[in-house]
Amino acid sequence: MRVGSPLLQRRGGEGLTGGDLAYYRLLGETDRITTGPGRLEPTRTQEILRRHLPRPPANLLDIGGGTGAHAAWLAADGNRGELLDVVPEHVAAARLAEDGLAVTARLGDARELPVADDAFDAALLLGPLYHLTEREDRLTALREARRAVRPGGLAFVAAINRFASLFDGLAQGFLLEPGFREIVETDLRTGWHHNPGNHPSWFTTAYFHHPDELRAECHDAGLDVVELVGVEGMAGRLYPLTERWDDPAARAIESEPSLLGLSPHPLLTARVPA
């Protein structure tokens, strides 16, 4: 969970406090997932989304879309849509990338989307859910995405895995540092990740999902689950193998239920009921 780690240094989202906003303002959002081992997450996310998205041009809503890392390739594929984020600097950066792309960017909160009902073919929530530590807030965000997407459309929902800090601590030696073991114990017991000392390498306040819990929340929000996969698999923690970031190993085990807890990020695809 150090700065620059591909595991827990994630995109801007919703429900951020002032301290959390300051944390994200320090990050190089674009560089984080376009260089080194961080490339595995967006590469696999693109693969999974393209598996389900309708043929372009689709009208897409990128909720908590950060600086536009995903909106850019979706627009380059021939899609159009809108990006919403709560970090002003991210929205400004995303607007700079709008030239020639059919995407707009503005401030917006996942729990109260400034969009019309049934306006989009699909919605992306690739960051907001783990910044909403209260279950009701997460359900509100999921229901808002359902409202914004036409019947039969899709929602793509990412989370941070309940076991992420444990495995990251093992991989990077953080479990030997004072205070980190207590953070991990709380993560495993409650899913609530808190960094009381504001250690710069140990992420910010967030909620870590058990894979089964992510499936249950989407169901409770009125969405029909299509698939739940692990994005990176074990490859997300093999830091020495940064030159093999596109190895197909993650794909081979992506839907194996007994291994979903190994991937730093589960990604759920859901359909809005007709």
C-alpha positions in Angstrom: 0.0 0.0 0.0 3.0 2.3 -0.6 2.6 5.3 -2.8 2.7 4.1 -6.4 1.6 0.5 -5.4 -0.9 -0.8 -7.9 -2.9 -2.5 -5.2 -4.5 0.1 -3.0 -3.6 3.5 -4.6 -6.9 3.8 -6.4 -8.9 6.2 -8.4 -10.8 9.2 -7.0 -14.3 8.3 -5.7 -17.2 9.5 -3.6 -17.8 10.1 0.1 -14.3 11.6 0.5 -13.4 13.6 3.6 -11.1 16.6 3.5 -8.1 14.4 4.5 -9.0 11.8 1.8 -9.2 14.6 -0.8 -5.8 15.8 0.2 -4.5 12.2 -0.1 -5.8 11.9 -3.7 -4.5 15.3 -4.7 -1.0 14.0 -3.9 -1.3 11.1 -6.4 -0.2 11.0 -10.0 -3.5 9.5 -11.1 -2.7 9.0 -14.8 0.9 7.7 -14.2 -0.2 5.3 -11.5 -2.1 3.0 -13.8 -0.2 3.5 -17.0 3.3 2.6 -15.9 4.9 -0.5 -14.3 2.8 -3.1 -12.6 -0.2 -0.7 -12.2 -0.9 -1.4 -15.9 -2.4 -4.8 -15.1 -5.5 -3.4 -13.5 -6.7 -1.2 -16.4 -5.6 -3.8 -19.0 -7.7 -6.4 -17.4 -10.6 -4.0 -16.7 -10.7 -3.1 -20.4 -10.8 -6.8 -21.3 -13.7 -7.5 -18.9 -15.7 -4.4 -19.9 -15.3 -5.1 -23.6 -16.6 -8.6 -23.0 -20.0 -7.2 -22.0 -20.4 -3.7 -23.4 -22.8 -3.2 -26.3 -21.3 -2.4 -29.7 -20.2 1.3 -30.0 -21.5 3.9 -29.9 -22.8 3.3 -26.4 -23.8 6.0 -24.0 -21.7 5.5 -20.8 -21.6 7.0 -17.4 -18.2 6.9 -15.6 -19.0 7.5 -11.9 -16.0 8.5 -9.8 -14.0 8.4 -13.1 -10.9 10.2 -11.7 -8.8 11.8 -14.4 -10.5 9.9 -17.2 -8.1 6.9 -17.6 -11.1 4.6 -18.5 -13.3 7.3 -20.1 -10.5 8.0 -22.6 -10.2 4.4 -24.0 -14.0 3.9 -24.0 -14.4 7.1 -26.0 -11.5 6.0 -28.3 -13.5 2.8 -28.9 -16.3 5.0 -30.4 -18.5 5.4 -27.3 -19.8 8.7 -25.8 -20.8 9.7 -22.3 -20.1 11.6 -19.1 -17.5 11.4 -16.3 -18.4 12.4 -12.8 -15.9 12.8 -9.9 -15.8 14.6 -6.5 -12.1 15.7 -6.8 -12.0 19.1 -8.7 -8.4 18.5 -9.9 -9.5 15.2 -11.4 -12.4 16.7 -13.2 -10.1 19.5 -14.6 -7.6 16.9 -15.8 -10.3 14.9 -17.4 -11.6 18.0 -19.2 -8.1 18.6 -20.6 -8.4 15.1 -22.3 -11.8 15.8 -23.9 -10.4 17.2 -27.1 -11.6 14.9 -29.9 -13.4 12.5 -27.6 -17.2 12.3 -27.1 -17.0 12.6 -23.3 -17.7 15.4 -20.8 -16.6 15.7 -17.2 -18.1 17.5 -14.2 -18.3 17.3 -10.5 -20.8 14.7 -9.1 -21.5 12.4 -6.1 -22.3 8.8 -6.7 -25.1 9.0 -4.1 -27.0 11.8 -6.0 -26.2 11.6 -9.7 -27.0 14.8 -11.6 -28.4 12.8 -14.6 -31.8 11.8 -15.9 -33.4 8.4 -15.4 -32.7 5.6 -18.0 -30.2 8.0 -19.8 -27.3 5.6 -20.3 -26.5 2.1 -21.7 -24.1 1.3 -18.9 -22.6 2.8 -15.8 -19.1 2.3 -14.4 -18.5 2.4 -10.6 -14.8 1.5 -10.6 -13.9 3.5 -7.6 -16.8 4.9 -5.6 -17.9 1.9 -3.7 -14.8 1.5 -1.5 -14.9 5.2 -0.5 -18.4 4.7 1.0 -17.8 3.0 4.3 -21.5 2.8 5.3 -23.6 0.1 3.6 -26.6 2.3 3.1 -24.4 4.8 1.2 -23.1 2.0 -1.0 -26.7 0.8 -1.7 -27.7 4.3 -2.5 -24.9 4.6 -5.0 -25.8 1.3 -6.6 -29.5 2.3 -6.8 -28.5 5.6 -8.4 -26.5 3.8 -11.0 -29.5 1.5 -11.7 -31.7 4.6 -12.0 -29.4 6.2 -14.5 -29.1 3.1 -16.8 -31.9 2.0 -19.1 -33.6 -1.3 -18.4 -31.5 -4.1 -19.7 -28.3 -2.0 -19.5 -25.2 -2.8 -17.5 -23.4 -1.7 -14.3 -19.7 -2.5 -13.7 -18.9 -2.4 -10.0 -15.3 -2.6 -8.6 -14.3 -3.1 -5.0 -11.1 -3.6 -3.0 -10.8 -7.1 -1.6 -11.3 -7.7 2.1 -7.9 -9.4 2.2 -6.0 -6.8 0.3 -4.1 -5.2 3.2 -3.1 -8.6 4.6 -1.7 -9.9 1.3 -0.1 -6.5 0.5 1.4 -6.4 4.0 2.9 -9.9 3.5 4.2 -9.0 0.0 5.9 -5.7 1.1 6.8 -6.5 4.7 4.3 -4.0 6.2 3.1 -6.6 8.8 6.4 -6.1 10.6 5.8 -2.4 11.0 4.2 -1.1 14.2 0.5 -0.3 13.8 0.0 -2.1 10.5 -1.1 -5.4 12.0 -3.8 -3.6 14.0 -5.1 -2.1 10.7 -5.1 -5.5 9.1 -7.0 -7.1 12.0 -9.7 -4.4 11.7 -9.9 -4.8 8.0 -10.5 -8.6 8.3 -13.0 -8.3 11.1 -15.1 -5.4 9.8 -14.0 -4.4 6.3 -13.5 -0.9 7.5 -9.9 0.3 6.6 -8.6 3.2 8.6 -5.1 4.7 8.7 -5.2 6.5 12.1 -1.6 7.8 11.8 -2.0 8.9 8.2 0.9 6.8 7.2 1.5 7.9 3.5 1.9 4.3 2.3 -1.1 2.7 4.0 -4.0 4.1 2.0 -6.9 6.3 3.2 -10.2 5.5 4.8 -12.1 2.9 2.8 -14.3 -0.1 2.8 -12.9 -3.5 1.8 -15.5 -6.0 0.5 -15.7 -9.8 0.8 -16.5 -11.0 -2.7 -19.7 -12.6 -1.5 -20.7 -9.3 0.1 -20.2 -7.3 -3.1 -22.5 -9.8 -4.9 -25.1 -9.4 -2.1 -25.1 -5.6 -2.1 -25.6 -5.4 -5.8 -28.5 -7.9 -5.5 -30.0 -5.8 -2.6 -29.8 -2.7 -4.8 -32.0 -4.4 -7.4 -29.3 -5.4 -9.9 -29.1 -8.8 -11.5 -25.6 -10.2 -11.2 -24.1 -11.4 -14.5 -20.6 -12.3 -13.3 -18.1 -11.7 -10.6 -14.4 -12.0 -11.4 -11.0 -11.2 -9.9 -9.2 -8.5 -11.9 -5.5 -9.2 -11.2 -5.4 -12.5 -9.4 -2.0 -13.3 -7.8 -0.3 -11.4 -10.6 -1.3 -8.2 -8.9 1.2 -8.9 -6.1 4.2 -10.3 -8.1 6.1 -7.0 -8.1 9.4 -8.5 -9.5 7.5 -9.5 -12.6 6.6 -6.0 -13.8 7.6 -6.8 -17.4 5.0 -9.6 -17.5 2.1 -7.4 -16.4 -0.1 -8.7 -19.3 0.4 -12.4 -18.4 -2.8 -14.4 -19.0 -2.6 -16.1 -15.6 -5.2 -13.7 -14.1 -7.6 -14.6 -16.8 -7.3 -18.3 -16.2 -8.5 -18.1 -12.6 -10.7 -15.0 -12.7 -14.0 -16.7 -11.9 -12.8 -19.5 -9.6 -14.8 -19.0 -6.4 -12.1 -20.3 -4.1 -9.5 -17.8 -5.4 -11.5 -14.6 -5.7 -10.1 -13.5 -2.4 -6.6 -13.4 -3.9 -7.2 -10.6 -6.3 -6.8 -7.1 -5.1 -9.9 -6.1 -6.9 -13.1 -8.0 -7.6 -15.2 -6.7 -10.5 -18.9 -7.4 -10.8 -20.9 -7.0 -13.9 -24.7 -6.5 -13.3 -27.7 -5.9 -15.4 -30.6 -3.5 -14.8 -33.8 -5.5 -14.8 -36.1 -5.0 -17.7 
